[in-house]
Amino acid sequence: MSAIEYQRQVEQAVDTLKADLPTLFEKDISYDIYTKDVYFQDPVNKFKGKINYRIIFWTLRFHGQLFFNEIYFDLHDVGQTAHDTIVANWTVRGTLRVPWKARIFFNGYSTYKLDKDGLIYEHIDTWDREPGEILKQFFRKGEEASQV
C-alpha cells in the first residue's frame, strides 16, 4: 500500500468515525474500518474480535434504549494525532428511566491504532472517572448528578 493509499484509508476511517459515533446509541456503526481481530478495552471490558466488537455496540444500543429516556454520545473532535493513531474526544450524557430522573455524565476519549493498511486494530477508551463513580450517578436526583 502506498503512502497516499494509506492516508486515504486513514481519512476514510476518520470520516466514518465522525459519522458513526454521534449516533452509536441509535443505530449500528460501520465495521469495515476495523480488522477482524480488533482489540477493545475500556475500564470495564476487554476483548478481541470483530464479532465481540459488534456485540458491544449492540449492547450499548440495547441498554441505552432500555435504561434511558434519553442518552447522547457527544463527539467533540476526532482526528489523526500520529501516523498510526486516531483520537476521538467525547461526552456521554443521559437521563435514566427512574422516577428521580437520575442523570449520567462522563467524558472520555478513544484511541484507535492503525495497522499498515490503515485499518483499526485497537480501540482503547479512557474515561474521566471510575466506573463506580459513574454508577453512583444512577442514584442521585437529576439536578445533583449534573453538578458533579
KANOR-V548561 format. One record per backbone hydrogen bond with DSSP energy under -0.5 kcal/mol. NH is the residue of the N-H (numbers start at 1). CO is the residue of the C=O. If there is no record, write none. Layout:
nh->[NH | NH]
co->[CO | CO]
This chain:
nh->[6 | 7 | 8 | 9 | 10 | 11 | 12 | 13 | 14 | 15 | 16 | 17 | 18 | 19 | 20 | 21 | 23 | 24 | 26 | 27 | 34 | 35 | 38 | 39 | 40 | 41 | 42 | 47 | 49 | 50 | 53 | 54 | 55 | 56 | 57 | 58 | 59 | 60 | 61 | 62 | 63 | 64 | 65 | 66 | 67 | 68 | 69 | 70 | 72 | 73 | 74 | 74 | 75 | 76 | 76 | 77 | 79 | 81 | 81 | 82 | 85 | 86 | 87 | 88 | 89 | 90 | 91 | 92 | 93 | 94 | 95 | 96 | 97 | 98 | 101 | 104 | 106 | 108 | 109 | 110 | 111 | 112 | 112 | 113 | 114 | 115 | 118 | 120 | 121 | 121 | 122 | 123 | 124 | 125 | 125 | 126 | 128 | 133 | 134 | 135 | 136 | 137 | 137 | 138 | 139 | 140 | 142 | 145 | 146 | 147 | 147 | 148]
co->[2 | 3 | 4 | 5 | 6 | 7 | 8 | 9 | 10 | 11 | 12 | 13 | 14 | 15 | 16 | 17 | 20 | 21 | 23 | 23 | 31 | 120 | 35 | 121 | 47 | 123 | 45 | 40 | 38 | 36 | 49 | 50 | 51 | 52 | 53 | 54 | 55 | 56 | 57 | 58 | 59 | 60 | 61 | 62 | 63 | 64 | 95 | 95 | 93 | 22 | 72 | 91 | 73 | 74 | 89 | 89 | 87 | 79 | 85 | 85 | 82 | 112 | 79 | 110 | 77 | 108 | 74 | 106 | 72 | 104 | 70 | 102 | 67 | 96 | 98 | 94 | 92 | 90 | 126 | 88 | 124 | 86 | 110 | 122 | 84 | 119 | 115 | 33 | 113 | 119 | 113 | 39 | 111 | 41 | 123 | 109 | 107 | 130 | 130 | 131 | 132 | 133 | 134 | 135 | 136 | 137 | 100 | 141 | 142 | 143 | 144 | 145]
